[in-house]
């Protein structure tokens, strides 16, 4: 396999996981020859009936989609016992992250480190100053809510993901309720990104979705990209108080979500059988993969609440996650090097949970590289 060494490809690889085009170009491969553990997508993929639904409605692309995804809003509202006025649908949750920063004219934003980098990028792009609360490796990257009090007090908005990306840690409902109260008392907007919440067993025990509809200092983000395997179609939604949602919606352009994303998203969100099957499959495979990773002496694993496992290299044989990435890439296996997350060094990496056969290939590859 011929590797094409370009600085631009290296930067693209490190920006986010799942950049298939950059991987294929860098290593001279075709997509059918690789296994991508860098993107946290539901390994079951789209159900056949949804694929058929898309094919049957392919002619719809010649028409404009609904301007504000009205029908999809109704489906989401009915499924989760919300009201359409509490929802804003986006071209992936990433669009909504940038829209929040733009619409609310945030000036001082607080972010956990490590966490999803786009909170920082979106905030700075729209003129905000960003402060970071660094969680500590020697404390297992656990977030201490009480330590956040002074940090939150200085900010007009606070972004965090729950479960956290990349560490996989999840804050309990009581911790989130305490955080919510601290933010409300300080008039700080709390923006909780629940992009991976659907993968969590009994997510209602952790989610703030229903708390957001009556709280002017709380917004909750959800993504269909990960759980519903719609990364290419792009779909996400925002839940909040109707007045706050309306304020943000003013800045959203019409037809932002394409017709196929609206159609497939609506069908998938109502498919409770697919949701149960996906959760069961991921939980079972994650447990198996985690146990296998824990048998490799040179790897430290962390608690995994979602569909990925956060790891640290603890060996002198391969000193950095980038070196491990490159060694696995030669076997056509791709992981997520986490060196570009704030608060992490070059020993950390993240692995998505995939199908059993692929997970076995990953473990075999890692054992060969780390134990040879």
N, C-alpha and C positions, 0 to 999 in steps of 0.2 A: 504494500500500500504506500503510495507516494504522498508525503505530507508537503503542503504548500505553505511555506513560512512567510506570512505577511503580518505586519504590526496591526493593520486594520482588522484582520480576521481575529487576532488575539483579543483585541479590545471588544469586538462584537461578542465573542464567546463569553467574556467575563461580565458583560452588561446584565443579561438575564439568561435564565435557562430556556431551553426549547427553541433556540435559533437554528432550526434545521438547515436552512440555506447556508449559513456560515460554516456549520460543521461539515456539510457535504463538500463545499468548496475547499475548505482548509485541508481535508484529508482525501480528496479525490474519490468520494464514494457516491453511491446512489442510495436513496432513502430506504429501499427495501433491504439494504445490507446493514443497517445500524439499529441499535437498541438505545433509545433515549431515556435515561433516568434523570435528566436535568430538568424536565418540565413535569409538574405535579398534576397530571391529567388522569381522569378515571380510566384505568386499564381496560375496562369493559368496552369503552368506546361507545359510539352511537348504536342504539338498538336497531335491528333490521327494519322495524316498522317505521322508524323515524327517517331512515335512509330512503325507504320507499315513499314516504310522505313528501320528502324533498324532491324526489324525481317526478312524482305525480304533479307537483306544483311548480316545476321549473319554469313554466311559461309565465309565472307571476313576476319574473324579473323584468319583464317589459313594462310593468306598471310601477308607479310610485308606491312605496309602503305607506302605512298609516303614519302621519307626521309625528305624533307623539306616542306611538305604540299603544293606542287606546285599548284595543282588544286584549293585548298582552297584559296591560296593567290590571284589567278586570280579572283575568285568570290568576295572576299573582295574588291579588287582593282576596279573591275567593278561596284560593288554596291555603293561604296563611292567615285568614281571618283578619284582613286589613281593609282599608278603604283606598280606592284609586287615588284620592287626593293626597294620600301619604306616600305615594310612590313616584319615582322618577327613573325612567329606563334609559340606559346608556349603551354606547357602542363598546361594551366591556366596562368593567368597574373602573378601569384606568381613566376613561373619559370623565367619569364622575368625580374622581380624585382631583383632576385638573379643574373641573367645573366648579367644585366647592371653593378652591383657592381663588379662582377668578371672581366668582359671583359675590362672595362674602368679604372680599378685600381684606384678607387676613394679613396682619402685620407682624405678629409675634407667634410663632408656631413651635410647639414642643413635639419631639419625636423620640421614641425609644430607640436605642442602638444595642444590638442589631435589630433591624426591621426592614420592611420593604422600602427600597430606595426612592421610589417615585413620590412618596410623601414629601421628602426633602426637595426633590427636583421641581415638583409642581408648585410648592410653596415659594421657593426662590424665584421661579419663573415669573410669578405674579407679585414680586416685590416684598415678600415676607422675610423676616429674619428667623432663622431656625436654630433652636437650642436642642441639645441631645442629652438624654438621660441614659447613661451607659450601665447596662446590667452586667454583673460580674461573672466571669467564668468560674471562679472558686465558689460561687453560690449557685452553680448550675444554671445560670442565666435566668434565674427566677426573678420576677418583678415584685418588689415590695411596695404595695400600694401606699403605705403610710410614708415611705420615703419620697413619694412623688408629690406630697402636699406643697412644699415650697417651690418645687419645679413648676407645677401647674399654675400656681398663683401668679407667676410672672408672664403667663401666656394667654392669648385670646383663643387659641385652639390647640387641641392635643390629638394627634393621630396615633393609633396603634392597631396592630392586627391581632386577632384572637380566633383561633390559634395563631401563635407567632410564626411568621415566615422570616428567617429560616430555622429557628430553634425547635419548632414543634411544640413548645410549651403552651398550655392553655390556662387562662385565669378562671377560677371558679366563679359561679354566679354571685356569691356573697362578696367576693373581691371586686367584681365588676360593678355591683350595686354601690359599694363603698366608693369606688372610683367615680361613678356617675354622680353621687352626692357631693363629692369634693369639687368636681368640675362645676356643678350647678351653683354651689355656694360661692365659688370664685368667678362665676359668669364666664367660664371657659367652655368653649364648644368641644365636646368629646366626639371624635369621629372613629368609630370602631369598624374595622375592616374584617368582616366575617366570611372572607372568600373561601375558607376551607371548612366552615362550620358544618356543612352537610355531611362531611365525612365522619364527624364526631358521633359516637354512639349516644343516643338520646340528647340531641343538640338543644332541646328546649331547656335543659338544665343549665345551659351556659349562655345562650343567646340573649341579647338585649333588644332584639327586633321589636317586640311589642311594647317595650318601655319607651321607645323612641317617639311613638306617635303622639304622646302627650307631654313631651319634654323639649322645650325650645333650645336646650343645650346638649342635645344628643342626636347624632346621625349614625345610621348603620348601613354599611355597604355589603352587598351580596354579589357574587359572581356566578354565572352559569358556565364560564369557561372551564373550570376545573372539574366540578362534579358531573356536569352534563356533557363533558367532552366537546365543547363548542368553541375551542380556542380559535379556529379559523373563521368562524362566523361572527364572533365577538358579541357578547351579551352580558350585561350586569344591571343591577338596579340599586337604588338608594331609598331608604325608609326613614321617615322623619315626620315631625309636626307639619301639618298641612301648610301653614303660613310660611314656614322655613323652606319647605320643598318648593312652594310657588316662587319664592325669592330667588332660588337657585335656577329654577326652570326657565326664567326669563332669559338666561344666557345660553340655553341649549338651542342649537339650530334644528330646524325641521328635518324629517326623514333621516335622522342620525342612525337609526337601526334598520338594517335591510330587511326585506320581506321574508327571506328564508330564515333569518335569525329569529324574527318575531314568530313565525310559524312553528319552527322546531322547538324554540324555547317554551312556547305555550304548551305544546304537547308533552314535552319532557317534564316540565314543572308539575303537571297533573298526574304523571305516571308514578304512582306510589310503589308499584311492584318493582319498577326499575330502580327506584331509590333504595328500597329495602335490600334488593339483590346486590346493588353496588356497595352499600355499607357493609353487608355481611362478607362479601368477597374481599374488600380492601382490609377489613379488620383481621380476617383470617390470614391473608397473605402477609400483612404487615407484621403480625405476631411471629410468623414463621421466618420471615426475612430478618427481623430484629434478633431472633435467637441465633441465627446463623452468623450474623455480623458480630455478635457478642462472643462467638467462639474464636474470632480472629484476634490474637493478643495485641496486635499493634493498632487496633481501632477502639476508640471509646465512643459509645453511643449515648444518646440523650432520650428522655421520655418523648414519645411520639403520639400526639393527639390526633393528627390529621393523616394524610396519605403519603407522608414522606418521613425520612429518618435523618436526623442531624448527627453528624459524626466528626470526630477529630482523629487525625493521624498521630500516633505516639510511637514512632520508630525512626531510627537514624538511617535506615536503608533507603526509604523514600521520604525526604524531609518535608515536601510541600504537597498540598492538594493539587497544584498545577502539574507536578510530576506524575502524580497518580492519575490525573485526568489524561495526560498524554500517553501513559502506559496502557490505560484501558481503551483509549481511542484507537490504538493500534490493533485492539481486539474488536473494534467497531462498537464499543460500549461507551456511552457518554454520561458523566455525572455532572453535578453542579459544583464547581469550585467556588467557595464562599469568601475568598480573600477580599473581594471588593465590597463586602458589607461593612459598614462602620462598626467598630467594636470587635471585629474578628481579625485574627492573623491568618497567615497562609497555610495553616494546618487543618482548617475546617472545610468540610464539604457536605453536600446534601444529596440524598438518594430518594427518588420517587419510588413508590410501590407499584410494581407492574405484575404481569401474569407470572405464574409459578415457574414456567419453563425459562422465562427471561430472568427472573430473580435468581434461579439456579446458575445461569450463565454468568451473572454478575459475581456471585459468590465464588464460583470456580476461577474466574478471572482475577479477582482480588487475592485469592489464596495463592495463585501462581505468582503474582507480582510481588506480594508481600512476604511470602514464605520460601521463595526459591533460593 
